Structures are given as structure tokens and as C-alpha cells.
Amino acid sequence: MSFLFEAGDETLWDAGYVSGRMYFALAQGVADHLRVSPGLTGGTPRGDCQVDVSAFRSFVEHLYREYSSTQSVVLHDLLRGLLITSLIMLERAGLPLTLEPEHEEAFKQEKAVLARAMG
């Protein structure tokens, strides 16, 4: 069973059901913490999720700012997986986020590996 993240007619990620539900829940929780919309609607038991790419990009920008503004190793680890998955989805939507050079380099290989796993 799949959990689809779609922007209009374009599938950004055809996630496995458990992975998709987990990502959706994590994004909702972090968006609540950041006091922004995650740009994700639906999340039905069937696994359908519509992505409002404009709101989602804003969420990812806030998420990246939160990641970049702390030196906490724990917060970095907690946010990293959600951030990298979100960056890949943004790229697939044609709205890549510009990262600081040190982050771009640090995330490059991890994004490539995860993007392949995300199909």
C-alpha cells in the first residue's frame, strides 16, 4: 500500500504507507512547533496527501532556518531526516531551496542516496 504526496497531477513521492504516514505526522508536528502550515493536506487512511507547493516551500524554509540556527547536536539529528526528505520533495516540485554552501556539500550524498530510495 502506498502513501502518495502529490502536487496537482505530479507525484512528488510515492512513499510506502508506513513511511508516508510517519513523514506526514512528523511534518505536522514540526510545523506546529514552528507555527507554520506544512502545506500538506489529506493524509487520509488511504494515503492520499496533496502538497500545496508554495506553503510547503515556506515550511521547508522555516525548517531549514531552525536547523541552521542551532548548534544542538540533538536538534540537528531530530530535524535532519525530515529536512532532507523535504528538500528532495521540493526539488521534485521544481522549487529547490538554496542552502548555505556547507550544508549543500554536507547533504549532497545523503540526498542522493535518499532520493534513490524514494523512487
Secondary structure as the mmCIF struct_conf table of DSSP 4:
data_model
#
loop_
_struct_conf.conf_type_id
_struct_conf.id
_struct_conf.beg_label_comp_id
_struct_conf.beg_label_asym_id
_struct_conf.beg_label_seq_id
_struct_conf.end_label_comp_id
_struct_conf.end_label_asym_id
_struct_conf.end_label_seq_id
STRN STRN1 SER A 2 ALA A 7
TURN_TY1_P TURN_TY1_P1 GLY A 8 ASP A 9
STRN STRN2 GLU A 10 GLY A 16
HELX_RH_AL_P HELX_RH_AL_P1 TYR A 17 LEU A 34
TURN_TY1_P TURN_TY1_P2 ARG A 35 ARG A 35
BEND BEND1 VAL A 36 VAL A 36
BEND BEND2 GLY A 39 GLY A 39
STRN STRN3 LEU A 40 GLY A 42
TURN_TY1_P TURN_TY1_P3 PRO A 45 ARG A 46
STRN STRN4 ASP A 48 VAL A 51
HELX_RH_AL_P HELX_RH_AL_P2 VAL A 53 SER A 68
TURN_TY1_P TURN_TY1_P4 SER A 69 SER A 69
HELX_RH_AL_P HELX_RH_AL_P3 VAL A 73 ARG A 92
TURN_TY1_P TURN_TY1_P5 ALA A 93 GLY A 94
HELX_LH_PP_P HELX_LH_PP_P1 PRO A 96 THR A 98
HELX_RH_AL_P HELX_RH_AL_P4 PRO A 101 ALA A 117
TURN_TY1_P TURN_TY1_P6 MET A 118 MET A 118
#
